[in-house]
Every structure is written in structure tokens, then in C-alpha cells.
Amino acid sequence: MQINSIWGSKKKISFWDKLFRRNKNIAKELSTPDIIENNCQGLILGNYNLKSFLFSTDMALIENNDADAILAVYPFPPSPKIIKTLIDFSGKPVVCGVGGGKTKGKKSLEMAIYAEEMGASGIIVNIPFENKDIKKIRQKVSIPIFATVATSDFDFLKNRIEAGVNVFHVSGGTNTNKIVKEITAKFPGFPVMATGGKSLTDIDESINSGSKAIVLSPPSNKDLFKTIMDKYRDTF
């Protein structure tokens, strides 16, 4: 599969391995790069050590990917139906988006409480989210609060931590690895994960910069079907 240089199927498991090695993970169509499992330290959430997060709410992609956890963020107001469905379906830790620029205040607080009640492993807020609202959420939920950031500004980050944030998710475009390195220097030991980019080199640089986990964006259904249909056209 040549959709993206970071994606590909691992060695297929035979029928007999599936039958007699039930404790082994079955290879998925979209397998996360080995570099993440081998080199990432991981984030501890409950009983899990999470090294890879799939940035998706697509159930087909979630089902056919072997990432450790799901980062469920989308450009719409948070939905109780989506939160519950993804947590019930995924069979792995889910971190749910509860607010940012469009959703905040009481609505975000309600979604955070609901996400915890449904079994979310964490909630995440986007860059515009206000610290006063993070504090209110922190008072009501016990699961980790993630915050997406695109800066290494000391005061901004310090205020986020004091408000109750437990993990920074760095999504700074081409500056992501630089920001990760600066955050880990300013706040040694504070958990940071990063959007991994589009190549193994990007992922390697993120890990070496101090990211404890990598967020991966899967190829779109359109791109997946293009590869399949090109093959079918050539064959038939």
C-alpha cells in the first residue's frame, strides 16, 4: 500500500497463527510505523502506555488500524452521540474533543463530564479554549485533560498547566518539532505528544525532540479507494 510512506500492512498472519496464537495482535490494513512502538516512551493513561494516537472519527479507519488510542476531534460542536459511539466501538482508549473556538463554557463542561461517564480516557481542548473553563472542567472530572498548543511561550503553557492541563498536544505545522523541543526544555518531564507529519523522518524527529507519543492522520477514504481502483483498472 503506497498511500503514504508511513502507512503499510505488516506481515500477514497465517490461519494457523490466528488459530493457535490468540494472544497475538492480528495485522491491520493500516499499520502504524514500527519506529513509534520501538522508540517512543509513551504516555501513561490509566493502565495503558500509549505511543500512537489515530486522529480520526471514521469507524472503518479505526477498525482497520492498530494505533494504541483514538484522538476524536472534529471541526464541529462535540456530540454526545459521537462520543458514546466511538468509545463503545473503538475497544481502545479514546480522547474526546470537548471545546475550542466554537464550543466553550457550560457546554464544554457538560461534554467533559459526559465523556468521563461514558468511559473516555481523556478529553482535549483546542488552542482558543480559555483557562477559566479548563479550571472548571478540572474541578469536575478526574481523567487527564489534553490541550492542543502551537507555541512554546512559557507564560501561555504555564497558565495551561496551572489551570489543570495534564498533556500538551503539539500541532504546530512545520514548526512542530521545534516547539516540542522548546517545551520539553522549559518544562522537563511534562508529557508532550506531537502530530507526526507525513514521513518516517518527521516522526523520528518528533520522538528525538521529546514527544512521548505520536498522533497520526490516516489517509482519506478517497485516497484509499484511488489506490484500489487504479489496481483494479490495471488488472481487469
C-alpha positions as CSV (number, residue, x, y, z in Angstrom):
1,M,0.0,0.0,0.0
2,Q,1.6,3.2,-1.2
3,I,-0.9,5.8,0.1
4,N,1.6,7.4,2.4
5,S,5.2,6.5,3.3
6,I,4.3,6.0,7.0
7,W,1.4,3.5,6.3
8,G,1.6,-0.1,5.3
9,S,0.4,-3.6,6.2
10,K,2.7,-5.6,8.4
11,K,3.5,-9.3,7.7
12,K,0.2,-11.2,7.3
13,I,-0.6,-13.7,10.0
14,S,-1.4,-17.2,8.8
15,F,-4.6,-19.1,9.5
16,W,-2.7,-21.4,12.0
17,D,-1.2,-18.4,13.8
18,K,-4.7,-16.9,14.2
19,L,-6.0,-20.2,15.4
20,F,-3.3,-21.1,17.9
21,R,-1.8,-17.7,18.9
22,R,-4.9,-15.9,20.1
23,N,-2.9,-13.6,22.2
24,K,-1.1,-12.1,19.2
25,N,-2.3,-8.9,17.5
26,I,-3.8,-9.5,14.1
27,A,-2.1,-7.4,11.4
28,K,-4.3,-4.4,10.3
29,E,-4.6,-3.0,6.8
30,L,-3.2,0.4,8.1
31,S,-0.4,-0.4,10.5
32,T,1.4,2.2,12.5
33,P,5.2,2.5,11.8
34,D,7.4,0.3,14.0
35,I,9.5,3.3,14.8
36,I,6.8,4.5,17.2
37,E,6.5,1.3,19.1
38,N,10.3,0.9,19.3
39,N,11.4,4.4,20.1
40,C,8.5,6.2,21.8
41,Q,8.4,6.3,25.6
42,G,4.6,6.5,25.7
43,L,2.0,8.3,27.7
44,I,0.5,6.6,30.8
45,L,-3.3,6.8,30.8
46,G,-4.8,4.6,33.5
47,N,-3.5,1.1,32.8
48,Y,-2.3,1.9,29.3
49,N,1.0,3.1,27.9
50,L,0.0,4.9,24.7
51,K,2.5,5.5,22.0
52,S,0.3,6.1,19.0
53,F,-2.9,8.0,18.5
54,L,-5.1,7.8,15.4
55,F,-6.6,11.2,14.6
56,S,-9.9,10.1,13.3
57,T,-13.6,9.6,13.9
58,D,-14.1,7.3,10.9
59,M,-15.2,3.9,12.2
60,A,-13.8,1.9,9.2
61,L,-10.4,3.5,9.6
62,I,-10.4,2.9,13.4
63,E,-11.4,-0.7,12.9
64,N,-8.6,-1.3,10.4
65,N,-5.8,0.5,12.2
66,D,-3.6,-0.7,15.1
67,A,-2.9,2.6,16.9
68,D,-2.9,2.4,20.6
69,A,-5.6,5.1,21.1
70,I,-8.0,7.4,19.2
71,L,-7.9,11.2,19.2
72,A,-11.5,12.1,18.5
73,V,-11.5,15.7,17.4
74,Y,-13.6,17.2,14.6
75,P,-14.5,20.8,13.4
76,F,-18.0,20.8,14.8
77,P,-19.5,21.1,18.3
78,P,-18.9,18.0,20.4
79,S,-21.7,15.4,20.1
80,P,-22.8,13.0,22.9
81,K,-23.8,10.5,20.2
82,I,-20.3,10.6,18.6
83,I,-18.6,10.4,22.0
84,K,-20.6,7.4,23.1
85,T,-20.4,5.6,19.8
86,L,-16.7,5.9,19.4
87,I,-15.9,4.8,23.0
88,D,-18.2,1.8,22.7
89,F,-16.9,0.9,19.2
90,S,-13.2,1.5,19.4
91,G,-12.2,-1.1,22.0
92,K,-9.2,1.1,23.0
93,P,-8.6,4.4,24.8
94,V,-10.4,7.4,23.3
95,V,-9.5,11.1,24.0
96,C,-12.5,13.2,23.2
97,G,-12.6,16.8,22.0
98,V,-14.9,19.0,24.1
99,G,-14.1,22.5,23.1
100,G,-12.1,25.2,21.3
101,G,-13.2,28.2,19.4
102,K,-16.8,27.3,18.8
103,T,-17.7,25.4,22.0
104,K,-16.7,26.6,25.4
105,G,-18.1,27.3,28.9
106,K,-21.0,25.3,30.2
107,K,-21.4,23.2,27.0
108,S,-17.8,22.1,27.2
109,L,-18.1,21.3,30.9
110,E,-21.2,19.2,30.2
111,M,-19.4,17.3,27.4
112,A,-16.3,16.7,29.5
113,I,-18.4,15.2,32.3
114,Y,-20.4,13.1,29.9
115,A,-17.2,11.8,28.2
116,E,-15.8,10.7,31.5
117,E,-19.1,9.0,32.4
118,M,-19.1,7.1,29.0
119,G,-15.6,5.9,29.6
120,A,-13.3,8.3,27.8
121,S,-9.6,8.0,28.8
122,G,-9.1,11.8,28.4
123,I,-10.6,14.9,27.0
124,I,-8.9,17.5,24.8
125,V,-9.4,21.2,24.3
126,N,-8.2,23.3,21.3
127,I,-6.0,26.4,21.2
128,P,-8.6,29.2,21.8
129,F,-10.1,27.4,24.9
130,E,-9.9,29.7,27.9
131,N,-8.1,28.7,31.1
132,K,-11.0,29.6,33.3
133,D,-13.1,26.9,31.5
134,I,-10.2,24.4,31.9
135,K,-10.2,25.1,35.6
136,K,-14.0,24.4,35.8
137,I,-13.5,21.1,34.0
138,R,-10.6,20.1,36.2
139,Q,-12.8,20.5,39.3
140,K,-15.5,18.1,37.8
141,V,-13.5,15.4,36.0
142,S,-10.6,13.2,37.1
143,I,-9.5,11.9,33.6
144,P,-6.5,13.7,32.0
145,I,-7.0,17.0,30.2
146,F,-5.0,17.4,26.9
147,A,-4.5,20.8,25.4
148,T,-3.5,21.4,21.7
149,V,-0.8,24.0,21.5
150,A,1.1,25.7,18.7
151,T,3.5,27.8,20.7
152,S,6.3,27.3,23.3
153,D,5.5,30.6,25.0
154,F,6.4,30.0,28.7
155,D,3.6,32.0,30.3
156,F,0.9,30.5,28.0
157,L,2.0,27.0,28.8
158,K,2.5,27.7,32.5
159,N,-1.1,29.1,32.7
160,R,-2.4,26.0,30.9
161,I,-0.7,23.7,33.4
162,E,-1.9,25.7,36.4
163,A,-5.4,25.5,35.0
164,G,-5.3,21.7,35.1
165,V,-3.8,20.5,31.8
166,N,-2.0,17.2,32.0
167,V,-0.7,16.7,28.5
168,F,0.3,19.0,25.6
169,H,-0.6,18.0,22.1
170,V,1.7,20.0,19.8
171,S,0.3,20.8,16.4
172,G,2.5,23.5,15.0
173,G,2.7,22.6,11.3
174,T,6.3,22.7,10.1
175,N,7.3,24.2,13.5
176,T,6.0,21.2,15.5
177,N,9.3,19.6,16.3
178,K,10.9,22.9,17.2
179,I,8.0,23.6,19.6
180,V,8.2,20.1,21.2
181,K,12.0,20.6,21.8
182,E,11.4,24.0,23.4
183,I,8.5,22.8,25.6
184,T,10.5,19.8,26.9
185,A,13.4,22.2,27.7
186,K,11.2,24.7,29.6
187,F,9.0,22.1,31.3
188,P,11.2,19.0,31.8
189,G,9.2,15.8,32.4
190,F,5.9,17.3,31.4
191,P,4.1,14.9,29.0
192,V,4.1,16.1,25.3
193,M,2.8,14.3,22.2
194,A,3.0,15.6,18.7
195,T,1.3,15.4,15.3
196,G,3.7,13.1,13.5
197,G,3.9,14.6,10.0
198,K,3.9,12.7,6.7
199,S,7.1,10.8,6.7
200,L,9.2,8.5,8.9
201,T,11.8,11.2,9.2
202,D,9.2,13.6,10.6
203,I,8.1,11.0,13.2
204,D,11.7,10.3,14.1
205,E,12.5,14.0,14.6
206,S,9.4,14.3,16.8
207,I,10.4,11.5,19.0
208,N,14.0,12.8,19.3
209,S,12.6,16.2,20.1
210,G,10.9,14.8,23.2
211,S,7.5,13.7,22.1
212,K,6.3,10.8,24.2
213,A,3.6,9.8,21.7
214,I,2.7,10.4,18.1
215,V,-0.6,11.5,16.6
216,L,-1.1,10.1,13.1
217,S,-3.6,11.3,10.5
218,P,-4.8,8.4,8.3
219,P,-5.2,8.6,4.6
220,S,-8.7,9.6,3.4
221,N,-11.2,7.0,2.0
222,K,-10.8,8.8,-1.3
223,D,-7.1,8.2,-1.4
224,L,-7.5,4.5,-0.3
225,F,-10.1,3.9,-3.0
226,K,-7.9,5.6,-5.6
227,T,-5.1,3.1,-5.0
228,I,-7.5,0.2,-5.0
229,M,-9.4,1.3,-8.1
230,D,-6.1,2.0,-10.0
231,K,-5.1,-1.6,-9.3
232,Y,-8.5,-3.0,-10.4
233,R,-8.4,-0.9,-13.6
234,D,-4.9,-2.2,-14.5
235,T,-5.9,-5.8,-13.7
236,F,-9.2,-6.0,-15.4
